[in-house]
């Protein structure tokens, strides 16, 4: 369906085009604070593309950002983790790290008209709710509102982890901190959406009432992923039990399945598989080595997997046992990835969520050992066909 209603037809194209109802001082007032800033220039590092390449005809991924972890590195600033899966005239995004909406605009995955870039966004999937995977969540919709989101045929489907019932254990059992947001300390995707939309109610109400926009809430359809066989004891397990992938979404372009992965103490954390008529891709999310990656990636055309450099962790965090413990337990070292991909029989292994996402790239060469398919270390704005050419 088309959600556009009479009197709710304005987007940035019509505003900047200078419609008669917005002439003169009224136009200046509406535009105040709303004109787009210039995109942040790409890093000069080899980890970031200088310019987006043209859209491909076949199903492909666009690496909107390959940076692993919150914060920035002092020498290079690739964009935060985010991936677009492009199938014909539809795009699906997994995770929305730092600058994900900016990168989406620059990439313009479907080659849409200017100011209509978000009109073909169909789905947004969150692997887990760490900040480096969600920090730009609301911006995707609020800024997308000005760039074609109001033209979507159906509300954008959003799927991610649900509310957790237990708090993660404290690293120091003798100094257990008070929980943030005690009334709902471990919110899920629906909770997060409601909270952030409430926080920006002033902006939303102004745009709807004064600018005639479609209500932003009507443009998204949010759902917590339901885990088959869920029991509360899963929440504190260091390793997820072996399981079969389960379907979470399907339309005329893709079928999406999910599986639990090991990102202790985070729960739930998912890997996703996108199956299309023109190939398949698995996105690992953040995970330590787990048989569940092999389960969901079996026979896939592409495995897009996170990676960490153990030597870097030992050097940078040698005096921080809390972070070291998390990084080694909840992520996958380059030396183990080649065998994981080979055993799963995937056609391509692509590294993303690089920790650290700074040169030299040779630190990740070990990930290709033992793998007989096509190997690639990702960089910002790469476009990669699901099926190797």
N, C-alpha and C positions, 0 to 999 in steps of 0.2 A: 504494500500500500504506500501511497504518498502522503506523508503527514502534513504537507503544506496546506494551510488554511487561508481563507480570505483575510487580508490584512496582516498576514504573517509571512510575507514573501521577501523581506529584505535580507540581503546578504552584503558582504563587503563590495561585491561587484556593482550592485545597484546603488549602494551608498556612494562609492567613489565615482560612479558614472554621473552623479549629480542629478538625481530625479527631481522633478519640479517640487515635490513635497518637502525636499530637503535643501532647497535653495538658500543662498545667503547665509545669514548668521546661524540659522538652524543647523546647516551642514557642518559649520565649523565647530559648533558645540558637540554634535554627535561624534565627530572625529577626534575630539580632544582626548588624548590618552589611548586612542584605539588604533592608530596607524601602525603597521608592522615595522618592527625594528629590522635593520639589515641583518641577514643571517651571520652568525659568528663565523669568521673564516676558518677553513679547515686547517688542522695542524700541518706543519711542514714535515712532520714525521712520516716515515714510510707506512705507518699504521693507519693513516687517514688518506682517503682519496681526495685529490684536489678538486674534482668536479664529478657530479653524478653522470653515469652513462645512460644511454637511451634505453627505454623499456624494451624488454625481450618479448617475443611472441609466445614462447613456450612457458609453462609454469616455472617459476624461479623464486629465489629468495633475494631480498635486499638487506644487507647488513647495515641497519640504521646506526648502530653503535656497537663497539666490541669491547668497551672498557669493563673490567671486572672489579667490583667493589665500589663502595661509596667514597666520596672525596675525589681528589685529583692527584695526578702525578706532577712533580715540579717541572719536568722538561717537556712533556707532551700531554695533550688533553684530547684524546679521542672521545667520542660521545659515549654516554652510558649504554648499557646493554639493552638492545632492542632489535627485533628482527621482523621484517615484513615478508609474508608469503603471498606472491602475486599469481593469481590464476585467472587468465582472461581479463575481464573488466572488474574483477573483485580483488580486494586486498584484505588480509588478516594480519594482525600485529600480535607478536608475543613479547610481553614485557615492555615497560616504558621507562627506561633509565634516563639519566641526565641528557637533555636536549632531544629526546626522541621526537617530539612534535616538530621541532625545527628541521631535523633530518628528514622527517616524512615530507615536509614541504619542499625541501631541496631535492629529494629524490623524486617526488611526484610519481609514485609507483605505477599508476595507470596512465600517465601522460595526459591528465585531465586539463581542461582550460584553467587559466589563471583564476584564482579565488574559488575554484571548485575542486581543489585537490582532495578534499575529504569526502566527496560525494559518493565514492565507490568503496569506502571503508565498510566492511561487513562484520568483522569480529575483532575482539581484543581479548587475549588470553594471558593470564598471569600465572607464572610457574610457582611463585611463592611471594610473600608479602614483605620481604626485606626492602628497605628504602631504595637501594640501587636498582631495583626492578620496578618500582612504583612511583618514584619521586615526581614524575611528570604525568601521572594518571589523569588528574583533573584538567590539566592544560590541554591534553589531547582533545578533549571535548569542548572546553570553553573557548580555546583559540580555533579549534576546528569549526566551531559555530560560525565563525566569520569567513570560513574558507570552504563552504560547500556541504558541511555536515547537515544543514537544513534540507538538502536535496536528496538524502538517502531514501531509497525506496521503502526500507523497513528499518526499525530501530537497530542500532549497532548492538550485536550480541556480545556481552561481556561475561566471561567465566573465569573464576579463580577460586582460591582456597576459601573454605568456610571458617566459621568461628571455632576457635580451639577452646576446650573446656578446662584445660590445666595450664598453669604457667610452666615455662621451661625451668629446669633446675638451675640453681645458682652455681657458678664456677667455684666460688668460695663458700662452702656450706656454713662457715662460721660468721659470715657477713651477708646475710640474705637481704637484698634491698627491697624497699617498698615498691609495689607494682605501679606503673604509670596507668592512669585512667582506671582506678579500682572498680568502677561499676561495670566496665567491660574491658578487661585488660588485654584480651587476645581477640580482637575483632576480626571478622572475615571480610570478604570482598563486598558483600551487600552492606555490611556495617560501615566499611570505609567509604563506600559511595554515598551513603546517606549522610555521613558526617561531613564530607567535603562539600557536598551540594548544599547542606545547611550552612556551612561556613561562608559560602559565596552567595547566599540568598540575596544579599543587597544587589550584587551585580546582576544576578539572574532576573530578579524582579524588575530592575531598571531596563534591561534589554527587552524583556517581554512586553512591559507596559509602555515604554517610551519609544522603542525602536521597532516594535511589532514583530519580534522574533518568535518562532515556535519555542515553547517551553523546553529547555534543555533536557529535562527529565524525560520528555516524550521521545527523545532521540536515542536513548540507550535502554537496553533490556538486560538487567544484571542478574546473575544467578551464581550461587555458591555451588561448586562441584561436589556432587554426592559420591562418597567413596563406598563401593560395594563391600559389605562385611565389616564396616567400620565398628570399632569398639574403642573405648576411651584409653585402654592400655597401649594402643598404637602410638599415642602422642608422645610418650617418653622413651620409645625404643630407639636405640642408636642405629639399628639397621632395620629397614622395612622388610617384611616377609615377602618371599617370592610370590608374585601374583600375575595374572593375565591382564593385558591392557583392557580398558573398558571404554566404550564409546560415550562421548559427551556432546557431540554436535555434528550435524550433517545438513548440507544444503545441496544445490545443484552443481556446486564447484568442488567442494571438499567434504571428506569425512574426517573428523578429529577424534582421536582417542588419547587417553591419558594413563599414566601409571605412577605409583608412588616411588620416589627416589630417596637417597640418603643425604639429607642436609641437616643432620642433627646439630643443635636441638630444635631446629625449625620443623614445624609440622602444621599442615601438610606441605610437602614440596613435590611438584609434579614434573615429569617429562611429557611432552606432547608429540603425537605423530599426526601429520597431515597427509592424507592419501588423496591424490587427484588422478584424473584420467591420463595425465602426462607426467606422472612420477610421484615419489613420496619423499618426505623429509621428516626426520626426528630431531627435535630440539630438546637437549638434555636438561635444561635448567641448571641449577646449581646442585651438584651431587658428588659424593665420593663414589668409588667403584661399587657397583651393585649389579647383581644378576638381572635386575629389572630393566636396565638399559638394554641388555642383550635381548630380553623378551620383546620390548616394544620396537627395537631397531631391526629385528630379524628381516633380512632381505630388502631393507629400505634403499632407495637410490642415494640418499644423502643422510649422514649423521652430522649434525651441527652440535659440537660438544664443547663444554667449558674446559679450561685447562689452567693448571697452576705450576709455577716453577719452584720446586722445593728448595733449591739453593738460595733463591731470593728470599723466601720466607725465613730460612735459617739466619740469613744475614740481617734483614731489616727488623725482625721481631724476636731476636735472640733473648731480649730482656722482657718480653711480654708473653708470659705463658698462656694467658687466656686466649689471645688472638691466635697464637701458634697452634694451640689445641684445635680451635675451630677450623683454621685453614687446612690443617693436615687431615682432619676427620671428615670434613664436609665438602672437599673438593678433590679433583682428580689430577694426579701428576702426569706430565707429558710422557713419562717412560711407560705408563700402563695403557695409554690410549690406543696404540696401534693394534695390540692384541684384542682389545675390546671390539674395535671396529671390524677386524678380520674375522673374529669368531661370529659376529653378527651377520657377516656376508654383505656389508653395505658397499655401494659403489664409490662413494666419495666420503672422505673425512675432512670436515671443515672446522677449524678451531675458532672459537669466539669466547667472550667473557674471559679475556686474557688477563692473568694475574702474574706479573704486572704487564700492563699494556704499554710497554715502552721498549725501545731497542735494547739489545740486539734480538732480532727475530730468531736467531740461531738457537736461543735458549729453548725453543719449542721443537727443534728438529727431531728430538727423540720420539715424538708422537707419530712419526711416519714409519718407524722401525717395526717390522713385522706386518705391515699393512700393504696389500698388493693393489689397492685401488688408487684413485686420484686423491692427492693430499693438498690441502690449501690452508694457509694461515690467514684468517680474515682480517680485513681492514675496513674502515668506515666507508659506506656507500658502495661496496662491492655488490654486483649483480651476478648471481651464480645459478645457471640452469639446474633444476633438480636432477636431470639425467646428464651425466658427463658426456661431453661431445667428443 
